[in-house]
Amino acid sequence: MSEPQWLSEEEQKAWRKFAAVFTLLPASLDAQLQHDAQLTHFAYFALAMLSEAPDRALRMSELAARSSSSPSRLSHTISRLENRGYVRRSRAAEDGRGQVASLTDEGMAAIVDFAPGHVDAVRRYVFDALSAEQVQQLGEICTAVLSKIDPDGTLVPPPPSAS
């Protein structure tokens, strides 16, 4: 076995900061959404993916991919969202085998209600700290990292359609 290529001092500093961000940012976003909406960030994200989908509905397998989730985790989350009246599940019309999650009118109203607080938190925790140039660099950095961990782009949700 060959000797690993250890991180340089500069890489180590950057890695530790990056690790802190991906640990602390999700917890901060979860705290805001729990306080304002009694939702986890993951549940909110699943609702947001449905809100952007045609007819506000996606096959569960597609929703799992768009929310970077295992089918099991998504199924549990969708069950909780069904109990709140935000989502409805049904059999896929085209083949009857898969399930489709559909955002209800109540779920859409919840997203519309909760989105401003969530966007404010994202802006406060991330974008207010960055210059326009840094925002562009952040996008480029994320693209580069994602090309290594998701080369097919199957786990990255598509951007919302321009209306």
C-alpha positions as CSV (number, residue, x, y, z in Angstrom):
1,M,0.0,0.0,0.0
2,S,1.4,3.4,-1.0
3,E,1.8,6.3,1.4
4,P,-1.2,8.7,1.2
5,Q,-0.7,12.1,-0.2
6,W,-1.2,14.1,3.0
7,L,-2.9,17.4,2.9
8,S,-0.7,20.5,2.8
9,E,-1.0,22.9,5.7
10,E,-3.1,25.2,3.5
11,E,-5.3,22.3,2.4
12,Q,-5.7,21.2,6.0
13,K,-6.9,24.7,7.1
14,A,-9.3,24.9,4.2
15,W,-10.6,21.4,4.9
16,R,-11.3,22.0,8.5
17,K,-13.2,25.2,7.7
18,F,-15.2,23.4,5.0
19,A,-16.0,20.5,7.4
20,A,-17.2,23.0,10.0
21,V,-19.5,24.7,7.4
22,F,-21.1,21.4,6.3
23,T,-21.6,20.4,10.0
24,L,-22.9,23.8,11.3
25,L,-24.9,25.1,8.3
26,P,-27.4,22.2,8.2
27,A,-27.9,22.4,11.9
28,S,-28.5,26.2,11.7
29,L,-31.0,25.7,8.8
30,D,-32.7,22.9,10.7
31,A,-33.1,25.1,13.8
32,Q,-34.7,27.9,11.8
33,L,-37.1,25.6,10.0
34,Q,-38.0,23.7,13.2
35,H,-38.7,27.0,14.9
36,D,-40.7,28.6,12.1
37,A,-42.3,25.5,10.4
38,Q,-41.8,22.5,12.7
39,L,-40.0,20.9,9.7
40,T,-36.5,19.6,9.2
41,H,-34.5,21.1,6.4
42,F,-34.7,17.7,4.6
43,A,-38.6,17.8,4.8
44,Y,-38.6,21.4,3.6
45,F,-36.3,20.5,0.7
46,A,-38.5,17.6,-0.4
47,L,-41.6,19.9,-0.4
48,A,-39.6,22.5,-2.4
49,M,-38.6,19.9,-5.0
50,L,-42.3,18.9,-5.3
51,S,-43.3,22.6,-5.6
52,E,-41.0,23.0,-8.6
53,A,-42.0,19.8,-10.4
54,P,-44.6,19.7,-13.2
55,D,-48.1,19.4,-11.6
56,R,-46.3,19.5,-8.2
57,A,-45.8,15.7,-8.4
58,L,-42.8,13.4,-8.7
59,R,-42.3,9.6,-8.6
60,M,-40.8,8.7,-5.2
61,S,-37.6,7.5,-6.9
62,E,-37.2,10.8,-8.7
63,L,-37.9,12.8,-5.5
64,A,-35.3,10.6,-3.7
65,A,-32.7,11.4,-6.3
66,R,-33.6,15.2,-6.4
67,S,-33.4,15.4,-2.6
68,S,-30.2,13.3,-2.4
69,S,-31.9,10.8,-0.2
70,S,-32.3,7.1,0.3
71,P,-35.8,5.8,-0.6
72,S,-36.3,4.7,3.0
73,R,-35.5,8.1,4.5
74,L,-37.7,9.8,2.0
75,S,-40.6,7.4,2.6
76,H,-40.5,8.2,6.3
77,T,-40.4,11.9,5.7
78,I,-43.2,11.8,3.2
79,S,-45.3,9.8,5.7
80,R,-44.9,12.6,8.2
81,L,-45.7,15.2,5.6
82,E,-48.8,13.2,4.6
83,N,-49.9,13.3,8.2
84,R,-49.7,17.1,8.1
85,G,-51.7,17.2,4.9
86,Y,-48.9,18.6,2.8
87,V,-48.4,15.6,0.5
88,R,-50.5,12.8,-1.0
89,R,-49.1,9.5,-2.3
90,S,-50.7,7.6,-5.1
91,R,-49.8,4.8,-7.6
92,A,-48.0,5.9,-10.7
93,A,-50.7,6.2,-13.5
94,E,-48.3,5.1,-16.3
95,D,-47.3,1.7,-14.9
96,G,-49.1,1.2,-11.6
97,R,-45.9,0.0,-10.0
98,G,-44.3,3.1,-8.5
99,Q,-45.6,5.7,-6.2
100,V,-46.0,9.4,-6.9
101,A,-45.8,12.1,-4.2
102,S,-48.0,15.1,-4.9
103,L,-47.9,18.4,-3.1
104,T,-51.4,19.3,-1.9
105,D,-52.8,22.8,-1.9
106,E,-52.1,22.9,1.8
107,G,-48.5,21.9,1.2
108,M,-48.1,24.5,-1.4
109,A,-49.5,27.2,0.9
110,A,-47.0,26.0,3.6
111,I,-44.1,26.3,1.2
112,V,-45.2,29.8,0.3
113,D,-45.5,30.7,4.0
114,F,-42.2,29.1,5.1
115,A,-40.0,30.1,2.2
116,P,-39.3,33.7,3.2
117,G,-37.9,32.7,6.6
118,H,-35.8,30.0,5.0
119,V,-34.5,32.2,2.3
120,D,-33.7,34.8,5.0
121,A,-31.7,32.2,6.9
122,V,-29.8,31.1,3.8
123,R,-29.0,34.7,3.0
124,R,-28.0,35.5,6.6
125,Y,-25.8,32.4,7.0
126,V,-24.2,32.2,3.6
127,F,-24.7,35.0,1.0
128,D,-24.5,38.0,3.3
129,A,-21.0,36.9,4.2
130,L,-19.9,36.8,0.5
131,S,-19.1,39.3,-2.2
132,A,-20.5,38.8,-5.7
133,E,-17.2,37.4,-6.8
134,Q,-17.2,34.9,-3.9
135,V,-20.7,33.8,-4.8
136,Q,-19.5,33.0,-8.3
137,Q,-16.4,31.2,-6.9
138,L,-18.6,29.2,-4.5
139,G,-20.7,28.0,-7.4
140,E,-17.5,27.1,-9.3
141,I,-16.1,25.3,-6.3
142,C,-19.3,23.3,-5.7
143,T,-19.4,22.4,-9.4
144,A,-15.8,21.1,-9.2
145,V,-16.4,19.0,-6.0
146,L,-19.7,17.7,-7.3
147,S,-18.1,16.5,-10.5
148,K,-16.0,14.1,-8.4
149,I,-18.8,12.9,-6.0
150,D,-21.7,13.0,-8.5
151,P,-20.1,12.8,-11.9
152,D,-23.5,12.0,-13.7
153,G,-25.3,14.8,-12.0
154,T,-28.0,12.4,-10.9
155,L,-28.0,13.5,-7.2
156,V,-28.0,17.3,-7.8
157,P,-31.5,18.8,-8.0
158,P,-32.1,20.8,-11.1
159,P,-32.6,24.5,-10.7
160,P,-36.3,25.6,-10.8
161,S,-37.7,26.4,-14.2
162,A,-37.7,30.0,-15.2
163,S,-41.3,31.2,-15.2
